[in-house]
Amino acid sequence: MSLSKITGYILAVLYPAAVFLSVSVFHFPVRLVGFVIIVLAASLLLLKKGKVPVAPLIMGIVAFTVILTDSEIVLRFYPVAVNLVFLFTFGMSLRHDETVIFTFACLGDKNIKWNGNIKTVQRYCRRVTCVWCVFFVVNGSIAAFTVFQQSTGIWALYNGLVSYILIGCLFAAEFIVRGRMQKRISRGFSLSSMSVNSRDKDAIVCYSGKFSQGDFKLWKDYLNETAALRKFISSKDIEKVILHSDDFWYFIVGLTAVLQCGKEAYVSSNYSFEFIKPLIDSKTLCLSADKFSYSDCIPEIIGDVNDITDVSLPPVPEDSRVYLFTSGSTGEPKGVLHEIRELEWDNDSIGDKWRGDFQKRLLVSSVNPHHAFGIVFAAIKPFVYGVPFRREKISQPDDFLHLGNEKYAFITTPSFLKMSVKDPAIGESMKIIRDISIVTAGGVLRRNEALEVNRAYGSHPLEIYGSTETGAVGWRINKDDESEWWTPTKDVVVESGDDGCLVFYCSAIHGGIFHSSDLADLREDGKFKLIGRKDSVVKIAEKRVSLIEVENRIIQTGLAKDTVVFAMSSEKRQYLAAVVVLSKKGEELLGAENHAGRMKVFRSRLFEYLEPVTIPKRWRFVQEIPYNSMGKLQKQEVLALFDKEIEGGR
């Protein structure tokens, strides 16, 4: 804060006391007090660069009038004049949408102007401006009344103490009301309660490329394009729509239009005809953002919206059905049913934790919207919260170089983060990006990996635990031993089943309950630590072996930064195999070793922790372990590494 501002604030507070002491206690001549005030006002003007501040200007006018009239009463008019100036300034701003209070709010948070809740904020700021206008009328009237009192002490008491107490009380009351208003705004609009007027027509819904380029899709575009798509869907005799779009704009337009028409939405990341063919019948419509022979193209359907006259927004029924399709273990489509309300407010303690910060950011995602994590966090949540999202997916670290100096929320997977921290482009990007908040799901980050992400991005990743069936049921920020434990999300109750696996109860889970295959330690406070999967415990030579434990022991050697261990079998026996990515230390120690030499070192280190029969028999050393875009292990690619023997050992 500048010296002129500090001095101005001090004088504003001490002015009544200074006048009281000068006139009533020290009995200075009134004109002398006027000259002193002129000197102070001139000093403030000299210290202040640029725009002339109000306080010294009013002080100067009052001082000149005092010198001309030699009147003590004129000295007392300063607080009245200040109230009149503020009343005029605040009152005149009510003629516009951007009131004085709204301007102050935007100075504190520049993102308000593109947030989808701008109209709500403007209405609130208008009401606050009106309250301050009433205060200036009342306060100014009382100040004027005290001007003509015989006692200078009464004038000084009110204008130097009581008035500031009242201002403080008003600030405190507004702060409390503002907090409640922000909580109400931050909840956003549910799809079932959205209407044409839920957003300002020029509110930004999403953007393409770099935000500063101004390639936006606005609320009015959403109304027009969903109306065009609804018209097309309603003309078809169908019951369900298979939807696919890597463009987040067309996805959210397509999804909401389908549900607004009362149809079931089938969402699949695999849109090949052979995969979706079993889902198609005479009551099925296929929609996509790209051209396929078996699908209608969304951009072509909504290409001309000039003939759309009805842009009313039908609500999405809360029990609308969305099926998320995965290939399962058989490669055949496996649908997981969710009602839209379950996806929309997916265990929202995540939102309670970081929604306020989330709404001050732009959103980018490396996750497509066809998975449970992507559809909720990269599509539905930003849409209902009014957070502008990027249409295009982040596919590689280089993409960050073209985003610009903004604050971002990044929706991603552990596999992308682990890959990206090795890319020099991340370091260069983080010099440009002002701030980034990371939310990740689809796997877990080990402590060393989470800390490495923090070093590269300057942000500790918020990890989400869940599945296609459950949505988000836990979260953590893995920085230390305590934060390694997962915290259940809102309204989630966690129990340990008879088989030692976690059982989740929550209204956001379809059916209310889900039996997982994850083994975990469970604390009394409900927090849990994963120790493996039920299917990750195998029998080797009649001994129960946790694959997760073996993986952790390999990492514990310090020679590996990533590994996957699984069971293989031959005609004679079952044994363990390991795929390893060497750490920096491992590269330094084993870089020159052949395959057999590397195996020998790892096996000797593992003898400290594991029984000989549980130490992997076969090994492969790779640059990176193959994961898909959602962080799932590509098991067939891993198994293919063992199709051929390696010279010098297994």
C-alpha positions in Angstrom: 0.0 0.0 0.0 1.3 3.5 -1.0 2.3 6.2 1.5 -0.4 8.5 0.2 -3.1 5.9 0.8 -1.8 5.2 4.3 -1.7 8.9 5.1 -5.1 9.4 3.6 -6.7 6.7 5.8 -5.0 8.0 8.9 -6.3 11.6 8.2 -9.8 10.3 7.5 -9.9 8.6 10.8 -8.2 11.4 12.8 -9.8 14.4 11.1 -12.6 14.9 13.8 -10.1 14.4 16.6 -7.7 16.8 15.1 -10.3 19.5 14.6 -11.6 18.9 18.2 -8.1 19.2 19.7 -7.1 22.2 17.6 -10.3 24.3 18.2 -11.6 23.2 21.6 -8.5 22.1 23.5 -5.6 24.1 22.1 -7.8 27.0 20.9 -5.9 27.5 17.6 -7.4 30.1 15.3 -9.8 28.6 12.8 -8.0 30.1 9.8 -4.7 28.5 11.0 -6.4 25.1 11.1 -7.6 25.7 7.6 -4.1 26.5 6.4 -2.7 23.3 8.0 -5.4 21.2 6.3 -4.5 22.8 2.9 -0.9 21.8 3.4 -1.9 18.3 4.3 -4.2 18.1 1.3 -1.5 19.4 -1.1 1.0 16.9 0.3 -1.4 14.1 -0.4 -1.9 15.3 -3.9 1.9 15.5 -4.5 2.4 11.9 -3.2 -0.4 10.6 -5.3 0.3 9.9 -9.0 -2.3 9.7 -11.7 -6.0 10.1 -10.7 -6.8 12.8 -8.1 -8.1 11.1 -4.9 -11.4 12.3 -3.4 -10.2 12.8 0.2 -7.6 15.5 -0.3 -9.8 17.2 -2.8 -12.6 17.6 -0.3 -10.2 18.6 2.4 -8.9 21.3 0.1 -12.3 22.7 -0.7 -13.3 22.7 3.0 -10.0 24.4 4.0 -10.4 27.2 1.5 -13.9 27.8 2.6 -12.8 27.9 6.3 -10.1 30.5 5.4 -12.6 32.6 3.6 -15.4 32.4 6.3 -13.3 31.9 9.4 -16.1 29.5 10.5 -15.6 26.5 12.8 -18.9 25.1 11.5 -17.4 24.8 8.0 -14.6 22.6 9.5 -17.3 20.2 10.7 -18.8 19.9 7.2 -16.0 17.6 6.0 -17.7 14.3 7.0 -21.0 15.5 5.5 -19.2 16.3 2.2 -17.6 12.9 2.2 -21.0 11.2 2.6 -22.5 13.3 -0.1 -19.7 12.5 -2.5 -19.9 8.7 -1.8 -23.7 8.9 -2.1 -23.5 10.6 -5.5 -20.8 8.2 -6.7 -22.6 5.0 -5.5 -26.0 6.3 -6.6 -25.0 7.3 -10.1 -23.4 3.8 -10.6 -26.9 2.3 -10.1 -27.8 3.5 -13.6 -25.5 0.7 -15.0 -25.0 -3.0 -14.5 -21.5 -2.5 -13.3 -22.1 -0.7 -9.9 -19.3 0.6 -7.7 -19.5 -2.5 -5.5 -19.3 -4.7 -8.6 -16.3 -2.8 -9.8 -14.6 -3.4 -6.5 -15.5 -7.1 -6.7 -13.9 -7.4 -10.1 -10.8 -5.7 -9.0 -10.5 -8.4 -6.3 -11.4 -11.3 -8.7 -11.0 -10.6 -12.4 -12.6 -13.9 -13.3 -16.1 -12.7 -12.2 -16.6 -11.1 -15.6 -16.5 -14.4 -17.5 -18.1 -16.6 -14.8 -21.5 -18.0 -15.6 -22.9 -16.5 -12.4 -22.1 -12.9 -13.4 -25.8 -11.8 -13.5 -26.3 -13.1 -9.9 -23.2 -11.3 -8.8 -24.3 -8.1 -10.4 -27.8 -8.3 -8.8 -26.2 -8.9 -5.4 -23.7 -6.0 -5.9 -26.6 -3.7 -6.9 -28.4 -4.6 -3.6 -25.3 -3.9 -1.6 -24.8 -0.6 -3.4 -28.3 0.4 -2.5 -27.7 -0.5 1.2 -24.6 1.7 1.2 -26.5 4.6 -0.4 -29.1 4.3 2.4 -26.2 4.3 4.9 -24.6 7.4 3.4 -28.0 9.2 3.6 -28.5 8.3 7.3 -24.9 8.8 8.3 -24.6 12.0 6.4 -27.8 13.3 8.0 -26.6 12.5 11.5 -23.2 14.1 10.7 -25.1 17.2 9.5 -27.1 17.3 12.7 -23.9 17.2 14.8 -22.5 20.1 12.8 -24.9 22.6 14.5 -24.5 21.2 18.0 -22.9 23.6 20.5 -20.5 20.9 21.7 -17.6 20.1 19.3 -17.1 17.0 21.5 -20.4 15.5 20.4 -19.5 16.1 16.7 -16.1 14.6 17.2 -17.5 11.6 19.1 -20.0 10.7 16.4 -17.8 11.4 13.3 -14.6 10.1 14.8 -15.9 7.0 16.6 -19.5 6.1 16.3 -19.6 6.5 12.5 -16.6 4.2 12.0 -18.1 1.6 14.3 -21.3 1.7 12.2 -19.2 1.3 9.0 -17.4 -1.7 10.6 -20.7 -3.3 11.5 -22.0 -2.8 8.0 -18.8 -4.3 6.5 -19.1 -7.3 8.9 -22.8 -7.9 8.1 -22.1 -7.7 4.4 -19.2 -10.2 4.8 -21.5 -12.7 6.4 -24.3 -12.2 3.8 -21.7 -12.4 1.0 -20.4 -15.7 2.3 -23.9 -17.2 2.3 -24.5 -15.8 -1.2 -21.3 -17.3 -2.5 -22.2 -20.7 -1.1 -25.5 -20.5 -2.9 -23.9 -19.5 -6.1 -21.2 -22.1 -5.9 -23.8 -24.9 -5.9 -24.5 -23.9 -9.5 -27.7 -25.0 -11.2 -28.8 -28.6 -11.4 -29.7 -29.7 -14.9 -33.3 -30.3 -13.7 -33.6 -26.6 -12.5 -31.8 -24.9 -15.4 -33.8 -22.4 -17.4 -33.2 -19.9 -20.2 -32.4 -17.2 -17.6 -30.0 -19.4 -15.5 -27.1 -17.7 -17.2 -26.6 -14.3 -18.9 -26.9 -14.8 -22.7 -23.3 -13.7 -23.2 -21.9 -15.8 -20.3 -19.0 -17.9 -21.6 -19.6 -21.7 -21.5 -16.5 -22.9 -23.1 -13.6 -21.8 -25.3 -11.3 -23.2 -28.0 -7.5 -23.0 -28.1 -6.2 -20.2 -25.9 -8.8 -18.3 -23.8 -7.4 -14.9 -24.6 -8.1 -15.5 -28.3 -11.8 -15.1 -27.6 -13.0 -18.1 -29.5 -16.0 -18.7 -27.1 -19.2 -20.6 -27.0 -21.8 -18.5 -25.1 -25.0 -19.4 -23.2 -27.0 -18.1 -26.1 -25.2 -20.6 -28.4 -26.0 -23.4 -26.0 -29.7 -22.5 -26.1 -29.8 -22.3 -29.9 -27.8 -25.5 -30.5 -29.5 -27.7 -28.0 -32.8 -26.5 -29.4 -31.7 -27.5 -32.9 -30.5 -30.9 -31.7 -33.7 -31.5 -29.6 -35.8 -30.7 -32.8 -33.8 -33.4 -34.7 -34.0 -36.0 -31.9 -37.7 -35.4 -31.4 -38.3 -36.2 -35.1 -37.0 -39.7 -34.7 -38.9 -42.7 -33.3 -36.1 -43.7 -30.8 -35.7 -44.5 -27.2 -31.9 -44.3 -26.7 -29.0 -42.4 -28.2 -25.4 -43.7 -28.4 -23.3 -40.5 -27.9 -19.6 -40.0 -28.7 -17.6 -36.7 -28.9 -14.1 -35.8 -28.0 -15.1 -32.2 -28.3 -16.4 -31.3 -24.9 -18.8 -28.6 -26.3 -20.6 -31.0 -28.6 -20.6 -33.6 -25.8 -22.4 -31.4 -23.3 -24.8 -30.1 -26.0 -25.5 -33.7 -27.1 -25.9 -35.2 -23.6 -28.2 -32.5 -22.3 -30.3 -32.4 -25.5 -30.8 -36.2 -25.4 -31.9 -36.1 -21.7 -34.1 -33.1 -22.3 -35.9 -35.2 -24.9 -36.5 -37.9 -22.3 -34.2 -40.4 -24.1 -31.6 -42.7 -22.5 -27.9 -41.8 -23.2 -25.4 -44.5 -23.9 -21.8 -43.1 -23.6 -18.8 -45.1 -24.8 -15.2 -44.2 -25.5 -15.0 -47.0 -28.0 -17.1 -45.9 -30.9 -16.1 -48.5 -33.5 -19.0 -50.0 -35.2 -18.1 -53.6 -34.2 -18.0 -52.5 -30.5 -21.3 -50.7 -30.4 -23.1 -53.0 -32.9 -24.6 -55.2 -30.1 -26.2 -52.0 -28.6 -28.0 -50.9 -31.8 -31.6 -51.8 -32.5 -34.5 -50.1 -34.4 -35.0 -47.6 -31.5 -31.4 -46.4 -31.4 -29.9 -43.2 -32.7 -26.1 -42.8 -33.0 -24.7 -39.3 -32.5 -21.1 -38.2 -32.8 -19.0 -35.1 -33.4 -17.3 -36.8 -36.4 -18.7 -38.3 -39.6 -19.3 -42.0 -39.5 -21.5 -44.0 -41.9 -23.5 -45.4 -39.0 -23.9 -42.1 -37.1 -25.5 -38.7 -37.5 -23.0 -35.8 -37.2 -23.8 -33.2 -34.4 -22.1 -30.2 -36.1 -24.1 -30.8 -39.3 -27.4 -31.1 -37.4 -26.8 -27.8 -35.5 -25.0 -26.1 -38.3 -27.9 -23.8 -39.2 -29.8 -22.5 -36.2 -31.4 -19.5 -37.9 -34.7 -21.3 -38.2 -34.9 -22.1 -34.5 -37.6 -20.0 -32.9 -38.2 -22.0 -29.7 -35.2 -21.8 -27.4 -37.0 -22.7 -24.2 -35.0 -25.0 -22.1 -36.9 -28.2 -20.9 -35.6 -29.4 -17.6 -33.6 -32.7 -17.5 -35.6 -35.2 -15.3 -33.5 -36.2 -12.3 -34.0 -39.8 -13.0 -32.8 -39.6 -16.6 -30.7 -42.6 -17.4 -27.1 -42.5 -18.5 -25.2 -45.8 -19.3 -21.4 -45.6 -19.2 -20.0 -48.4 -21.3 -16.7 -50.2 -20.8 -15.3 -53.3 -22.5 -15.1 -55.2 -19.2 -13.0 -58.3 -19.0 -14.5 -59.9 -22.0 -14.1 -57.1 -24.6 -17.9 -56.9 -25.0 -19.8 -53.7 -24.1 -20.7 -53.6 -20.4 -23.1 -50.8 -19.4 -23.1 -49.2 -15.9 -26.3 -47.4 -15.2 -26.4 -44.0 -13.5 -29.3 -41.6 -13.0 -28.2 -38.1 -14.0 -28.7 -36.7 -10.5 -26.1 -39.3 -9.3 -23.5 -38.1 -11.9 -24.4 -34.4 -11.5 -23.8 -34.1 -7.8 -21.3 -37.0 -7.6 -20.4 -37.2 -3.9 -19.9 -33.4 -3.7 -17.6 -33.1 -0.7 -15.0 -32.8 -3.4 -16.9 -29.7 -4.6 -17.3 -28.4 -1.0 -13.6 -28.7 -0.6 -12.4 -26.8 -3.7 -15.5 -25.6 -5.6 -14.9 -21.9 -4.6 -11.4 -22.1 -6.0 -12.6 -24.2 -9.0 -15.0 -21.4 -10.0 -12.2 -18.9 -10.3 -10.3 -21.0 -12.8 -10.6 -22.1 -16.4 -10.8 -25.9 -17.0 -8.6 -28.1 -19.1 -8.7 -31.9 -19.3 -6.5 -34.7 -20.6 -9.5 -37.1 -19.9 -12.2 -37.5 -22.5 -15.9 -37.2 -21.3 -16.8 -40.9 -22.0 -15.6 -42.2 -18.6 -17.1 -41.7 -15.2 -14.3 -39.4 -14.1 -14.3 -37.4 -17.3 -18.1 -37.0 -17.7 -18.4 -35.7 -14.1 -15.3 -33.6 -13.6 -14.5 -32.4 -17.1 -18.1 -32.0 -18.5 -21.0 -31.9 -16.0 -19.4 -30.1 -13.0 -17.9 -27.2 -15.0 -21.1 -26.8 -16.9 -23.4 -26.7 -13.9 -20.9 -24.5 -11.9 -20.5 -22.0 -14.8 -16.8 -22.7 -15.2 -15.5 -22.1 -18.8 -14.0 -25.4 -20.1 -11.7 -26.0 -23.0 -13.3 -27.8 -26.0 -10.1 -29.6 -26.9 -8.4 -32.3 -24.8 -4.9 -31.8 -23.5 -3.1 -34.7 -25.3 0.5 -33.9 -24.5 2.6 -31.6 -22.3 3.4 -29.3 -25.3 -0.3 -28.3 -25.3 0.2 -26.3 -22.0 2.6 -24.0 -23.9 -0.3 -22.6 -25.8 -2.8 -21.9 -23.0 -1.6 -18.5 -21.8 -1.2 -16.8 -18.4 -4.5 -17.9 -16.7 -5.4 -19.9 -13.7 -6.4 -23.5 -14.6 -8.0 -26.5 -13.1 -6.5 -29.6 -14.8 -8.5 -32.8 -14.9 -6.1 -35.7 -15.7 -4.9 -39.2 -14.8 -1.8 -40.5 -12.9 -0.4 -42.0 -16.2 -0.5 -38.6 -17.9 1.2 -36.9 -14.9 3.9 -39.5 -14.7 4.6 -39.2 -18.4 4.5 -35.4 -18.4 6.9 -34.7 -15.6 9.7 -36.2 -17.8 8.9 -33.7 -20.5 10.8 -30.3 -20.5 7.7 -28.6 -21.9 6.1 -28.8 -18.5 8.8 -26.7 -16.9 8.5 -24.1 -19.7 4.7 -24.2 -19.5 4.6 -23.5 -15.8 6.6 -20.4 -16.3 3.7 -19.1 -18.4 0.7 -20.4 -16.6 -0.2 -18.3 -13.6 -1.5 -21.1 -11.4 -2.7 -24.7 -11.9 -4.8 -27.0 -9.6 -4.7 -30.7 -10.5 -7.4 -33.3 -10.0 -6.6 -36.8 -10.9 -8.2 -40.2 -11.0 -8.0 -43.6 -12.7 -5.1 -44.9 -10.6 -2.9 -43.9 -7.7 0.2 -41.9 -7.3 2.9 -43.2 -5.0 4.3 -40.6 -2.6 7.5 -40.0 -4.6 5.4 -39.6 -7.8 3.0 -37.1 -6.2 6.0 -35.1 -4.9 7.6 -35.2 -8.4 4.3 -33.8 -9.9 4.4 -31.0 -7.3 7.9 -30.1 -8.3 7.0 -30.1 -12.0 3.7 -28.3 -11.8 4.0 -26.4 -8.6 0.8 -28.0 -7.3 0.0 -31.0 -5.1 -2.5 -33.2 -7.1 -5.9 -33.9 -5.5 -6.4 -37.7 -6.1 -9.9 -39.1 -6.5 -10.7 -42.7 -5.6 -13.6 -44.4 -7.1 -14.9 -46.4 -10.1 -17.4 -46.4 -12.9 -19.9 -47.9 -10.6 -19.4 -45.7 -7.5 -18.2 -42.3 -8.8 -15.9 -40.5 -6.4 -16.0 -42.1 -3.0 -12.6 -40.9 -1.6 -9.9 -38.3 -2.0 -6.4 -37.5 -0.7 -3.4 -35.2 -1.3 -0.5 -37.6 -0.8 2.2 -35.4 0.9 2.9 -37.2 4.1 2.1 -40.4 6.1 -1.3 -39.0 7.3 -2.4 -37.7 3.9 -1.7 -41.2 2.4 -5.0 -42.2 3.9 -8.1 -41.7 1.8 -10.9 -39.5 3.2 -14.4 -40.7 2.2 -16.4 -38.1 0.2 -19.6 -36.5 1.4 -22.3 -38.9 2.7 -20.2 -42.0 1.9 -20.1 -44.7 4.6 -17.2 -47.2 4.4 -17.1 -50.6 5.9 -14.9 -53.6 5.6 -16.6 -56.7 4.2 -16.2 -60.3 5.3 -13.6 -60.8 2.6 -11.6 -57.8 3.8 -12.7 -55.6 0.8 -14.2 -52.2 1.1 -18.0 -51.7 1.0 -19.4 -48.3 0.2 -22.8 -47.0 1.0 -24.0 -43.7 -0.6 -27.1 -42.3 -2.3 -24.9 -41.2 -5.3 -24.2 -44.9 -6.0 -26.9 -46.5 -8.1 -28.5 -49.0 -5.8 -27.0 -47.3 -2.7 -24.3 -49.9 -2.1 -21.1 -51.2 -3.8 -18.9 -54.1 -2.9 -15.4 -53.3 -4.1 -12.5 -55.7 -4.7 -10.0 -53.4 -2.9 -8.4 -54.6 0.3 -7.7 -51.9 2.8 -6.9 -50.9 6.4 -9.9 -49.1 7.8 -9.6 -46.6 10.7 -12.3 -45.7 13.2 -12.7 -42.2 11.6 -13.7 -43.8 8.3 -10.4 -43.1 6.5 -8.8 -46.0 4.7 -5.5 -47.1 3.2 -5.4 -49.4 0.2 -3.2 -52.5 0.5 -4.1 -54.3 -2.7 -7.0 -55.9 -4.6 -8.7 -59.2 -3.9 -7.6 -60.3 -7.3 -4.1 -59.1 -6.6 -3.6 -61.8 -4.0 -2.4 -65.0 -5.6 -1.1 -68.4 -4.5 2.5 -69.2 -5.3 3.7 -72.6 -4.0 0.7 -72.7 -1.6 1.7 -69.3 -0.2 -0.7 -66.3 -0.4 1.2 -63.4 -2.0 0.1 -59.8 -2.4 1.2 -58.5 -5.8 0.9 -55.0 -4.4 3.3 -55.8 -1.6 5.9 -57.2 -4.1 5.5 -54.1 -6.2 6.0 -51.9 -3.1 9.2 -53.8 -2.2 10.6 -53.4 -5.7 10.0 -49.6 -5.4 11.5 -49.7 -1.9 14.8 -50.8 -3.3 15.2 -47.3 -4.7 16.2 -48.7 -8.1 12.7 -48.5 -9.7 10.2 -45.7 -10.1 7.4 -47.7 -11.5 6.6 -51.4 -11.7 3.8 -53.9 -12.2 3.9 -57.5 -11.0 1.5 -60.3 -12.0 1.3 -64.0 -11.9 2.2 -66.2 -14.8 2.1 -70.0 -15.2 3.9 -72.7 -17.0 3.2 -76.4 -17.3 5.0 -77.1 -14.1 4.2 -74.1 -11.8 2.9 -70.7 -11.2 5.4 -67.8 -10.6 5.6 -64.0 -10.6 6.8 -61.8 -13.3 7.8 -58.1 -13.0 8.0 -55.2 -15.5 10.2 -52.4 -14.2 11.0 -48.8 -15.1 14.3 -47.9 -13.6 14.7 -44.8 -11.4 17.5 -42.3 -11.8 19.5 -44.2 -9.2 18.7 -47.5 -10.9 19.9 -46.1 -14.3 23.2 -44.9 -12.7 23.8 -48.3 -11.0 22.4 -50.7 -13.6 22.5 -48.8 -16.9 25.6 -50.7 -18.1 24.4 -54.0 -16.8 22.9 -56.7 -19.1 19.5 -58.2 -18.4 20.9 -61.0 -16.2 22.9 -58.5 -14.2 19.9 -56.3 -13.5 17.8 -59.3 -12.4 20.6 -60.5 -10.1 20.7 -57.1 -8.3 17.0 -56.8 -7.9 16.6 -60.3 -6.6 19.4 -59.9 -4.1 17.8 -56.7 -2.8 14.4 -58.4 -2.5 15.8 -61.3 -0.4 15.9 -58.8 2.4 12.0 -58.6 2.4 10.5 -61.5 0.6 10.7 -65.3 0.7 12.6 -66.8 -2.3 9.4 -68.3 -3.8 7.7 -65.0 -3.9 10.4 -63.1 -5.7 9.6 -62.6 -9.4 11.3 -65.2 -11.6 10.9 -63.3 -14.9 11.8 -59.6 -15.5 11.4 -57.0 -18.2 13.0 -53.5 -18.0 11.2 -50.8 -20.1 11.2 -47.0 -20.5 7.6 -46.8 -19.5 4.7 -49.1 -18.5 1.8 -49.0 -21.1 -1.3 -47.4 -19.7 -4.3 -46.1 -21.6 -5.6 -42.5 -21.5 -7.5 -43.3 -18.2 -4.5 -44.7 -16.5 -5.6 -48.4 -16.9 -2.8 -50.9 -17.4 -2.7 -52.3 -20.9 -2.4 -55.9 -19.8 -2.1 -57.5 -23.2 0.8 -55.2 -24.1 2.5 -56.1 -20.8 2.1 -59.8 -21.4 3.4 -59.5 -24.9 6.8 -58.4 -23.4 7.3 -62.0 -22.2 6.5 -63.6 -25.5 10.2 -63.9 -26.3 13.1 -64.9 -24.2 15.9 -62.3 -23.6 19.5 -63.2 -24.2 21.3 -63.7 -20.9 18.4 -64.6 -18.7 14.6 -64.6 -18.2 
